[in-house]
Amino acid sequence: MADKKPLKILVTGGAGYIGSHTCVELLTTGHDVVVVDDLSNSHADVLERVAKISGKSLAFVQADIRDRAAMEKVFSEHAFDSVIHFAGLKSVGESVSEPLHYYDVNVYGSVVLFQTMAKFGVKSLIFSSSATVYGDPATVPILEDFPLSATNPYGRSKLMIEEMLRDLHIADPSWHIALLRYFNPVGAHASGLIGENPRGIPNNLLPYIAQVADGRRERLAVFGDDYPTPDGTGMRDYIHVVDLALGHVKTLARLAQGPGVLTYNLGTGVSTSVLEMLKAFERACGKTIPYAIMPRRPGDIAVCYAAAELAARELGWTAERDVAQMCADAWRWQNNFIQ
């Protein structure tokens, strides 16, 4: 960072999938990074690989964001300029079966984090939100000013946190807040050193496809083939995780321009069906991937993709990596590091 002072950034959930890739881009840009993660759905050795890719070291504290004493200790030991808040649970299906757990971790955990930030005078925040806050949109592409709702507890927890942050800014207008609504992050770092490696059975499409491709799973379950889409399967806006990570670096620079609550979609503006993604992965790995059609999942919607023009205009950010690269990078990661 030749022309700008490096910032000290707290990254909650920084050992996770999106968090780890964002740490790489923050470190590469010249920022200092401290990660807080409870490792409930991540692995500490990921941060060693983050340091290897970036050539920079980072600090790590294993802690739960709901642990107020632990969070206050972290803030007392570091003078943070900003916080990027990824920590939280993210499975739609699990949230339907365990709603109170999702509200406890996602909503209460965020309350503790924001209270700690306020206590220590750190009022710059990027929140990892989700396109699920749009519920079942009346039309696509989805614009940032669309009505907000949620079709499942996961999405509702994200929406509650967004509303909390808007209320916080009304109460104290000195806060600099960005709400980043992700569409469907996939892929892995081109180095093959970091990627999506969930504990247990994957909740997301691409790691599940990859595990079928390498023989760890018998077949892909495709939930629903009777949606009003060209091939009957759900369509989503898949975005390469490195593009998503770069969006956070751009957002940090935008937050520095002044207080407020900024909201951006981070997506490609293109939708891809489950079966189209499966075929793209077959091309990437050179294998046929078996699948079975299953009933629709509660809370799923037919089509979801972003209008991404606002982020292009105000952040100078656009997604650059296509589905073929997403699949190639995910397969390289699967081959290199997942045992």
C-alpha positions in Angstrom: 0.0 0.0 0.0 2.2 2.7 -1.3 -0.2 5.6 -0.9 -2.4 4.6 2.0 -1.7 3.8 5.7 -2.2 0.1 6.5 -5.2 -0.7 8.7 -5.4 -3.1 11.5 -8.4 -5.3 10.9 -10.2 -7.8 13.1 -11.7 -10.6 11.1 -14.2 -12.7 13.0 -14.6 -16.1 11.4 -11.3 -15.6 9.6 -10.4 -19.3 9.5 -13.6 -20.0 7.6 -14.1 -20.2 3.9 -14.8 -16.6 2.9 -12.9 -15.3 5.9 -9.6 -17.0 5.0 -9.7 -15.8 1.4 -10.4 -12.3 2.5 -7.5 -12.5 4.9 -5.2 -13.4 2.0 -6.4 -10.3 0.1 -6.1 -8.0 3.1 -2.6 -9.2 3.9 -1.6 -8.9 0.2 -2.9 -5.4 0.1 -0.7 -4.5 3.2 -3.2 -4.5 6.0 -2.5 -6.1 9.4 -4.9 -8.9 10.4 -6.1 -10.4 13.6 -8.4 -13.4 13.3 -11.0 -14.5 16.0 -12.5 -17.9 15.2 -14.0 -20.7 17.4 -13.0 -23.3 14.8 -16.5 -24.9 15.1 -16.7 -25.2 11.3 -13.1 -24.4 10.3 -9.5 -25.5 10.8 -6.6 -23.6 12.4 -4.0 -24.8 9.8 -5.9 -22.8 7.2 -4.3 -19.7 8.7 -0.8 -21.1 8.2 -1.7 -21.5 4.5 -3.0 -18.0 4.4 0.3 -16.7 5.7 2.1 -18.9 3.1 0.1 -17.5 0.2 0.4 -13.9 1.3 3.9 -14.0 2.6 2.6 -12.2 5.7 2.0 -13.3 9.2 -1.3 -12.7 11.1 -2.5 -13.1 14.7 -5.0 -15.7 15.7 -7.2 -15.9 18.8 -9.5 -19.0 19.3 -12.6 -17.6 20.8 -16.4 -17.5 20.5 -17.8 -14.1 19.7 -20.5 -14.7 22.3 -17.7 -14.8 25.0 -17.7 -11.1 26.1 -14.6 -11.4 28.3 -12.7 -13.0 25.4 -13.8 -10.3 22.9 -12.9 -7.5 25.3 -9.5 -9.0 25.9 -8.8 -9.0 22.1 -9.9 -5.4 21.8 -7.9 -4.3 24.8 -4.7 -5.9 23.2 -5.1 -4.5 19.7 -6.0 -1.0 18.4 -8.3 -2.0 15.5 -9.2 0.4 12.7 -12.1 -1.8 11.4 -13.8 -5.1 11.8 -15.0 -7.5 9.1 -17.6 -9.8 10.7 -17.9 -13.2 9.1 -18.4 -15.4 12.2 -21.8 -17.2 12.2 -23.6 -20.3 11.2 -24.7 -20.6 7.6 -26.8 -23.6 6.7 -30.3 -22.9 5.6 -31.5 -26.4 6.3 -29.9 -26.6 9.7 -31.4 -23.2 10.6 -34.9 -24.6 9.9 -34.3 -27.5 12.3 -32.3 -25.5 14.9 -33.6 -21.9 14.8 -32.7 -21.0 18.4 -29.1 -22.0 17.9 -28.9 -19.8 14.9 -30.3 -16.8 16.7 -28.0 -17.4 19.6 -24.8 -17.6 17.6 -25.6 -15.2 14.8 -27.7 -12.5 16.5 -26.6 -12.6 20.1 -22.9 -13.1 19.0 -23.2 -10.0 16.8 -24.7 -8.0 19.7 -21.7 -8.9 21.9 -19.3 -8.0 19.1 -21.0 -4.6 18.4 -21.2 -3.7 22.1 -17.5 -4.5 22.4 -16.7 -2.4 19.4 -18.6 0.5 20.8 -16.9 0.2 24.2 -13.5 0.4 22.6 -14.4 3.1 20.1 -14.1 1.0 17.0 -16.9 2.1 14.7 -16.0 0.8 11.3 -17.6 -2.5 10.3 -18.2 -4.7 7.2 -20.9 -7.2 7.9 -21.1 -10.4 6.0 -24.8 -10.5 5.0 -26.6 -12.6 2.4 -28.9 -12.5 -0.6 -31.3 -14.5 1.6 -32.5 -11.2 3.1 -34.4 -10.6 -0.1 -36.6 -13.7 0.7 -38.4 -14.9 -2.5 -38.0 -11.8 -4.7 -40.9 -10.8 -7.0 -38.4 -10.2 -9.9 -34.8 -10.7 -10.8 -32.1 -9.4 -11.0 -32.2 -8.3 -7.4 -31.5 -4.6 -6.6 -30.3 -3.4 -3.2 -33.5 -1.4 -2.6 -35.8 -4.4 -3.0 -38.1 -5.2 -0.1 -36.5 -7.3 2.6 -37.9 -10.5 4.1 -36.6 -14.0 4.8 -37.8 -17.5 4.1 -35.8 -19.3 6.8 -34.1 -18.6 10.2 -30.6 -18.3 8.6 -31.8 -15.5 6.4 -33.9 -14.0 9.2 -30.8 -13.8 11.4 -28.9 -11.9 8.7 -31.8 -9.6 8.3 -32.1 -9.0 12.1 -28.4 -8.1 12.2 -28.8 -5.7 9.2 -31.7 -4.0 11.0 -29.7 -3.8 14.2 -26.9 -2.1 12.4 -29.2 0.4 10.8 -30.7 1.2 14.2 -27.2 1.5 15.6 -26.3 4.1 13.0 -29.4 6.1 13.7 -28.5 6.1 17.4 -24.8 7.0 16.7 -24.3 8.5 13.2 -20.5 8.3 13.6 -20.5 4.6 12.6 -19.1 3.5 9.3 -21.0 0.4 8.3 -21.2 -1.7 5.1 -23.7 -4.5 4.6 -22.4 -6.9 1.9 -25.1 -9.2 0.6 -23.3 -12.2 -0.9 -24.9 -14.4 -3.5 -23.4 -18.0 -3.7 -19.6 -18.1 -3.0 -17.8 -21.0 -4.7 -14.3 -22.0 -5.9 -11.0 -21.8 -4.1 -7.7 -19.8 -4.2 -5.8 -20.5 -7.4 -2.8 -21.7 -5.4 -4.8 -24.8 -4.3 -3.8 -24.0 -0.7 -7.2 -22.9 0.7 -10.8 -23.6 -0.3 -14.1 -24.7 1.2 -13.6 -27.6 3.6 -16.7 -27.9 5.8 -16.8 -30.3 8.8 -19.2 -33.2 8.2 -21.6 -33.3 5.2 -21.3 -30.2 3.0 -24.3 -27.8 3.1 -23.2 -26.0 -0.1 -23.4 -27.3 -3.7 -19.9 -27.2 -5.0 -18.0 -28.9 -2.2 -20.6 -31.6 -2.3 -20.2 -32.1 -6.0 -16.4 -32.2 -5.5 -16.7 -34.9 -2.8 -18.9 -37.0 -5.2 -16.3 -36.5 -7.9 -13.4 -37.8 -5.8 -15.5 -40.7 -4.4 -16.1 -39.5 -0.9 -19.9 -39.3 -1.5 -22.0 -41.7 -3.6 -24.1 -39.1 -5.5 -25.3 -35.5 -5.4 -28.8 -34.9 -4.1 -30.5 -32.4 -6.3 -33.4 -30.8 -4.3 -36.2 -30.3 -6.7 -36.5 -30.5 -10.5 -39.9 -28.9 -10.8 -39.0 -25.3 -10.4 -40.0 -22.8 -13.1 -36.5 -22.8 -14.6 -35.2 -24.1 -18.0 -34.1 -27.5 -16.5 -36.3 -27.5 -13.4 -33.5 -27.1 -10.9 -32.9 -24.0 -8.8 -30.8 -21.2 -10.3 -28.3 -19.2 -8.3 -25.7 -16.5 -8.8 -22.4 -18.3 -8.1 -19.5 -15.9 -7.3 -15.8 -16.9 -7.1 -14.7 -16.6 -3.5 -11.6 -14.6 -4.5 -13.8 -12.0 -6.3 -15.9 -11.9 -3.1 -12.8 -11.4 -1.0 -11.5 -8.6 -3.2 -14.9 -6.9 -2.7 -14.1 -6.5 1.0 -10.8 -4.8 0.3 -12.6 -2.3 -2.0 -15.3 -1.8 0.7 -12.7 -0.9 3.3 -11.5 1.9 1.2 -15.0 3.1 0.6 -15.8 3.1 4.3 -12.9 5.4 5.0 -14.7 8.1 2.9 -17.2 8.8 5.7 -19.8 7.5 8.1 -23.0 5.9 7.0 -24.7 2.6 6.2 -23.7 1.3 2.8 -25.4 -1.7 1.2 -24.0 -3.7 -1.8 -24.8 -6.9 -3.6 -21.7 -9.0 -4.3 -22.6 -11.2 -7.2 -22.0 -11.8 -10.9 -25.4 -10.9 -12.3 -25.6 -14.3 -14.0 -27.6 -17.3 -12.8 -26.6 -20.9 -13.2 -28.7 -24.0 -12.4 -27.7 -26.9 -10.2 -27.5 -29.2 -13.3 -25.5 -26.6 -15.2 -23.0 -26.3 -12.4 -22.8 -30.1 -12.2 -22.0 -30.3 -15.9 -19.4 -27.6 -15.6 -17.7 -29.5 -12.8 -17.8 -32.7 -14.9 -15.8 -30.8 -17.5 -13.3 -29.5 -14.9 -12.7 -32.9 -13.4 -13.1 -35.1 -16.4 -15.6 -37.4 -14.6 -19.3 -38.2 -14.7 -20.9 -37.2 -11.5 -24.0 -39.3 -10.4 -27.0 -37.5 -8.9 -30.5 -38.2 -7.7 -33.5 -35.9 -7.7 -34.9 -35.3 -4.3 -37.9 -33.3 -3.0 -37.5 -29.6 -2.7 -36.0 -28.3 0.6 -38.1 -26.0 2.8 -37.1 -22.4 2.4 -35.5 -22.7 -1.1 -36.5 -20.4 -3.9 -36.4 -21.0 -7.7 -34.1 -18.2 -9.1 -31.8 -15.7 -7.4 -29.2 -13.5 -9.0 -27.8 -10.0 -8.3 -28.0 -6.7 -9.9 -24.3 -5.8 -9.2 -24.1 -2.4 -10.8 -24.0 -0.4 -7.6 -20.9 -2.2 -6.3 -19.3 -1.5 -9.7 -20.1 2.1 -9.6 -19.4 3.0 -6.0 -16.7 0.4 -5.1 -15.0 0.0 -8.5 -15.5 -3.8 -8.0 -16.9 -6.4 -10.4 -16.7 -10.2 -10.4 -14.2 -11.4 -13.0 -14.0 -15.2 -12.6 -16.4 -17.4 -14.5 -18.1 -20.8 -13.7 -15.4 -22.7 -15.5 -12.7 -21.1 -13.3 -14.8 -21.6 -10.2 -15.0 -25.4 -10.9 -11.3 -25.7 -11.9 -10.1 -24.0 -8.8 -12.5 -26.0 -6.6 -11.3 -29.3 -8.1 -7.6 -28.3 -7.7 -8.2 -27.6 -4.0 -10.1 -30.8 -3.6 -7.2 -32.8 -5.2 -4.4 -30.9 -3.3 -5.6 -30.7 0.2 -8.7 -32.5 1.2 -8.1 -35.9 2.6 
